[in-house]
Amino acid sequence: MSTYKKLLNNSIIFAIGNLGTKFIVFFLVPIYTYYLSTAEYGQVDLLTTTLSLMLPLINLSIFDAVFRFVMDLKYDKHQILLNALIITVIGFLLLVTIYPILSFLLPIENNIIIFYLIILFQSINASLSQYIRAIGEVKLFALNGMLNALLMLILNIVFLVNFGLGLAGYLYAFLIANIICCLFLYIFSEVKKVLVWRNRYKLNVKLIREMLVYSTPLIPNTLMWWIMALSDRFVITIFLGLGANGIYAVANKIPNLLNIANTIFFQAWQMTAVEEADSKKKDIIFSKVFEVFSVMMLLVASLLILNVKIIINLLASADFFLAWKYVPFLILGTVFSSFAGFLGTNYIATKKTRGVFKTSLIGGVINVVLNFSLIPFIGINGASISTMVSFFLIWIIRIKDTKKFVSIKINMKNMVMTLSLIFIQILILYLEVKLSYIYQLIVFAAILAVNYKTIQLALGVTGRIVFKKYRVLSKSS
C-alpha cells in the first residue's frame, strides 16, 4: 500500500502541474489557428517536431541518464548534473559546425540563430528538470512546467497578437520561456550548489562513460519515435501540401489531451518503477498498476472520441473542423503508445536501454512503410492508421520482450472486448447516423460495464489511501 500511496501522491502533484500546463497550452491552439495560416501552422508543427529530434541528438540523451543515475544512490548527484551539462555544451558546439546545412534545410527564413539558442536552453532545461525530479523535488518540477506554459501563452499573445510577428514571434516566445525557466530552476533549487562549487567537481570520464552507455541507446530510440512522428508530416506535406499538414497538426492536439493523463502517470510511475526494480513483489505491483492504468486510458480515449467534434469546435477555427475525421485512430495510437511506454519503463529501471531501441526500430520501419503506402491513396487518415498500427505492434513486441524483467499479467479478454467496443464507437462516428451521439453513449456505458471490477479496484485503493491520510491529518490536528 505504501508503494501505491507514493505513486498516487506523486501523480496528484504531477496532475496539478500538468493540468495547469496543458490547460494553458490548449489556450495557445486557438491563437495559433487564428493568427497563423494553415501553411504557417504546418511550419510551426514541423519545427516543433524537429526540435524533439535535435534535443537528444546534441546531448546524447544525457538528460535521461540524469534522472536514472541521480536516483541511484551510489553516485554523486552533483557530479552527474555537472557532467551532463558539460556534455550538453559540447554537443551544442558540434551542432554549430553544421550551421550552413540547417540554415538551408529548415523553413525558418532568417531565424536560424534563434532556433540554435532554443535548442541550447531547452537542453539545459531538460537536464535541470530531470535532476530536480530525481532528487524528489516533484512540486518544483511541476511548477517549472506550469511556468513554461504560462510564459508561452503571455509571450505568444505579445508577439503574435499584438505585434503580428508570425513564425518569428513563435520562436521568440519559445526561446525566452526556456531561458526564464532555466533561471527559475537555478534560483529556487539546489542546482546553484552544483554550479557554485563547480571547481570541486571536475570532468569524471568514468561516470560519463557509464551515463552514455545508458543514454546512447535511447538516441536511436528517440530517432525512431521522431521518424514515426515526422514521417507523417513530411509524407502528408509531399503528397497533400502544407495546408493538409496544418489540419493534421490540429488533429494531433486531441490525442494530446489523452497524453495529459499519460504524462501525469508516467512522471510518477518512472520513479516507482526504478524504486521497485529489485522488489520481490514487482510482478504483482506492475500487473495491478497496468490493469488500472490501461482501463483509465481506454475510458478517456472513448470519452474523447465521443466528444471529438465538440472539442474541435472549441479548439480551432472553422477552417480546421475537418480535423475531427483524423482524430479517432490517432487517439488509439496514443493509447497503444502509452501501453508500450509502460512496458518500456522496465528497460529504464534495469538500465537495459538497448531493448528500447530494438522494439522501437521495428515500429518505426513499419510506420514509414505504411505512411508511403496509405497516405497517397486514403489521404490524411493514412497517417493516423499507420501511427496506430505501429504503436500497437511495439506494445505487442514489448509484452514478450520484457517478461525477462517482470511478468505482467494482462486481462486479454477485457482488453479485446474494450477495444472492440471502441472500434464500434468509431464506426458510428464516421457513419454520422441520426442519434449517433446517443449510440456512442450506449457503447461507452458498455465499456464501463466490461471494466467495472477494475474501476472498483482503482476507486477502492484510492479511497483507502485518502481515508488513511485523512485520519493522520485529523489526529495531528
N, C-alpha and C positions, 0 to 999 in steps of 0.2 A: 504493500500500500504506500510505503514511503517513496518508492520509485514513481508510482502513478501520481502521487501528490506533487512531487517536484516537477514532473512533466507538465501537470496541469497548471501549477503556479507560473512556470516559465512561459507556458502557452498563453496564459492570461496577460502577462506583461507584454509579450510579443504581439498579442492580439491588439492591445491598446495602441501600441506604436504603429503596427501595420495598418490597422483600420483607419487610423488618423491619416497615415501616409497615403494609402490608396484612395481615401475619400478626397484628398487634395488633388492627387494625380488625375482622378476622373473629372475633376473640375477643369483640368487642363485640356481634355479632349475637345470639348465644345469650342474652346479658344483656338485650338489648332485648326479645327474644321471650318471655323468661321473666318479666320484671318489668314489661312493658308489655302491655296488651291489644292485640288486633288494631286496634281503633279508635285507641288512643293511638299505636301504631306508625305507623298511617296519618297521624296528625297530625305526627309527627316527620319522616316522609318528605316531607310537603307543605312543612314549614318548611325542610328542608334544600334542597329544590328551589327554593323561593322565595329563599333566601339566594343561590343560584347566579345568580339573576336580578338581585337588588339590587346585588350586588358590582360588576359592570361599569357599571351604570346610575349609581351615585352618584359614581363617579370617572372616568366616560367611558372605561373600559377602559384607563386610563393605565398600569397595570402591564404591559400587553402592549407598550406603547411603550418602557417602561423597558428591557426585555430587548433589543429590536431596536436602540434608539438607543445604548445603552451598548456594544454590540458594534461599532458604527460609530465608528472611532477619531477621526473629525473633530469629535466633540462632547466637551464637558467632562462626564465621567460624574457628577461631584458635582452639577453644576447639574441634570442630568437627574433624579436621585433627589430632590433637594430640591424642584424644581418639581412633580414627581409627587406628593409628599406634601402640598404646598400645595393642589393640585387635589383630592386626597382629602378634606382637611379642609373645603374649600369645598363639595364635593358632600354631605358629611355634614350640614353646617349647613342646606343647602337641603332635605335629606331630613327634617330636624326640622320643617319647616313643614307637612308632611303627616301629622304625628303623629296627629291625630284620625281620619284616613281609615284608616291602617294599624292603629290600635288597634281599629277596628271590623271590618276585613276579616280579620285574622289570628286563627286559632283558638288563641291562646296565653294566654287569660284575663288575668291581671294581670302578665304578664311582658314587656310591650312594651318597657320601658326596657332590660331585659337584651338583648332582640333588637336594639335600636338599637346598644348597645355592642358586640355581636358583629360587626355589620356594620362598625363603625369599625375595630376592631382586626384583623379579618380582612382588610380593605382595606389597612391599613398593612403587615400581614404579607406580603400578596401582592406589594406593591411592593419591600419589602426582600428577599424571596426571589428575585424575578426579577433584582434588582440583583446579588446575590452569585453567581447562576448566570451572568450575562452577563460578570462580571469573572473567571470561571474558578474560583471557589471552590465547585466541584461537591461536594466532600466535606462542606463546611459546609451546603450546600443540602440534601443528602440527610439529614444528621444532624438538621437542623431538622424535616424531615418525620417522622422517627422520634420525635423528642421530642414533637411534637404528638400523634401517635397514642398514645404511651405515657401522656401526661398524660390523654388522653381515657379510656383504659382505667382508670387509677387513680381518676380523679375520678368516673367513672360507677359504679365499684364503691362509692365512698364515698356518692354522692348517691342512687343508685338502689337498691343492695343494702342498704347499712347504714341509710340514713335514709328510704328509700322515698318520695322526693320526686317520682317520676314525671316528667312532661314538664318541670317546673321544674328538676329535677335535671339533666336532659339539657342544658338551656340554660345552667345554671351551669357545667357541665363544659366546654362549648363555649367560653364566654367566658374562663374562667380559663386554659385551654390556649392560646388565642391571645395573651393578654396576656403570659404567660410566654415564648412563642416570640418575640414582638417584643423583649422584654428580652434574650433569648439572642442574637439576631442583632445587637443593639446592642452588647452586651458583647464578643462574640467575632469580629466582623468589622470592616471599615473603615467601616461605617455611621456610627460615632460621629464620624469625622472630618468627615463632611458636616454633622452637627448641631452639633458643637463650633464649627466655623468658619462657622456659618450667616450671620453678618453679612457675610461676604465674598461670598456668592453671593445676589444679590438676584433677585427675580422676573424671569425672562427671557421677555418676551412673545413674541419671535420663535421661541424654542425651543419654548415651549408650543404655539404655533400649528402648528409642524411636527409635534410629537408628536400633537396632536389630529387633524390631517389624516390621520395614520396610524392612530390608535386609534379614532376615532369610527365608521368603517365597521364595526369589529368589534363595536360595541354592538348594532346591529340583527341582526348575525350571531349574537351571543350570545342575543339575544331569540328568534331563530328556533329555536336549539337548545333554549332553555328552553321554548318553546312545544311543541316536539316531546316534551320530557320531561314537562312539567307537564300538557299536554293529556291525555296518557294517564291521569294520576292523577285529574284533575278529571272526565273523562268516565266513568271507572270509578266514581268516588265518586257521581256523579249518577245513573247507571243501576243500579249494583250495590251501593253503600254503602261506608263506610269500612273495614269488615272485608275486603272484596274488595281494596281498595287496599293494605291491610296485607299480604295474601298476594302481591299483585303486587310490592310493595316487596321482599319476601324473594326472589321470583323474580329480581329485578334484581341481587341480590347475587352470583349465579353468574356472569353476564357480567362482573361487576366483577373476577373472577379473571382473565379474559382481558384486562381493562383494565390489570392489573398489567404484563403484557408490553408492552402498547401504551404505557403511560405511561413505563415504563423506556426504551423505544426512542425515543419522541418527545422526551423531555427531552435526550437526546444528539443525536438527528437534527436538531432545530431548529438547534442550534449548528453542526453540519456543513453544513446546507443554506445557512445565511447565509454561512459562510466560503467555500463553493464556488459561490456565486451567479454569479460572473463567470469561473469556470473554463472553459477550452475543452473539458475532458473531462466536464463536468457531465452530459451526456446519458448517457454510459456509467456514471458513478458512480450517478446516480439510478436508472437501469434495473436495475443489478445489485443495489443495495440493496433496491429494491422487490421484485424477484424473491425474494430470500431472506426479506424481511420478510413478504410475503404468504403464502408457504408455511408459515412458522413460525406465523403467526396461524391459518391454517386447520387445521394439525395440533393446536394447543392447543384450538381450537374443537371438533374431533372428539373429543378426549380428554374434554373437559368434558361433551359430550352423552353419551358412553359411560358416564360415572360420575355423571350428574346426580342420580339417586335416592340414591346413597350420600352425595353431598355434602349434599343437603337433609337427610338423616337426621342427619348430624353437625352441621349448621349451625343447625338450628331445632327447635323442639318439634313434637310430633305434629300440633298444630293447623294447622301451616303446610306439612305434607307435600305437599298437592296443588299447591303452587307449582311442582313439577317439570314439570308439564304446560305451563307458560308460558315455560319457560326456552329451549328449542331455537331458536325464532325470534328471541328477544332476543339470543342468542349470535351468530347470523348478522348481526343488526343491528349488533352491536358490531364484527364483522369488517368490514362494509361502511363503518361509521363510521371505522374506522382507515385503510381504503384512501382514503377521501375526505380524511381528515386528512393523510395522507402527501402527497397532491397539493396540499392547502391550504398546505403549507409553502412552495410556490412563490410564493404571494401574499405571504407574510410576508417571504421572502428578498428579493423585488423591491420591497417596500413598496407593492404594488398591492392593498391590502386590500379595495377595493370588490368585487373578484371573489369574495371570501369570502362577502360578504353576498348577492350576486346568486344564487349557486348554492344557498346555504342557504335563501334565501327560497322557492325552488321546492319544496325538500324539506319545509320547514315547512308550507306550504299543503297539500301532498299528505297529510302526516301528520295534520293536523287533520281534513281531509275524510274520510280513511279511518277515523279514530277514531270519528267520529259515524256512519259507515256500517256499521262492523263490530261494535263493542262491544255495541250493543243486541241484535244477532242471534246472535253466537257467543261473547259473554262476554269474559273477560279476555284470551283469546288474540287477540281482535281488536286489542288494543293492541300485542301482541307482533308481529303480522304487519304492522301499519301502520308500526311502528318499522323493521322490516327493509326493507320496500319503499321507504320514504322515504330511508333512508341509501344504499340501493343506487342509487337514481336520482341522488342527489347525487354519488356516485362516478362514475357513467357520464357525467354532465354535465361534471364536472371533468376527466375524461380528455381531452375535446375542448378545453375552455376553457383548460387550462394548457399546451397544445402551443406557444403563443406564447412561453412562458418556457423550457420544456425538453421535449424529446421523449423520453418514457419508453416503452420497448418492453415490452409485456406478452405473456407466453406464454398467449394466449387458449385454446389447445387444452387445456393442462394445467389452466388455471383452470376451464374449463367441466366437465372431467372430475371435478375435485376437488369442486366444488360439487354436481354430480350425485350423487356418492357420499355426500356429507354428507346430502343430502335423502333418500337411501335409508336411511341410518342413522337419521334422524329418523322415517321411516315405520315402521321395525322397532320403534323405541322406543314409538311410540303404539299399535301393534298388540298389544304385550305378549304376543308369542307365546312358546312354550317355547324355551328356549335363546337368547333374544333377545340376551343379553349376548355369547354366542359369535358369533352372526351379526354383531353390531356390531364385534366384534374383527376379523372377517374383512374387513369393509368398511374398517376403519382400516388394516389391512395393505395393502389395495389402494390407499389414499390414499398410503401410504408408497412403494409401488412406482411410482405415477404421478409422484411428485415426487422420485424417487431422485437424479437428476442435480443438482437444486438443493440438496438436503440435503448431497450430497457436496461441492458447491462451497462451501457455508457452512462445513462442517467443515474443508475444505482451507484456506480463507483464515484461519479462526480458528487452526488448527494452526500455520500458518506464522508468524503474529503471535506466538503463545505461544512457539514454538520460538526465534524471534529474541530475544524478551525474556529467555528462559532463558539463551541464550548470552551476552547482555550482562551479566546478573547473575553468571554463572559467571566471566567474565573479570574483572569488578570485584572479585570475592571472592578 
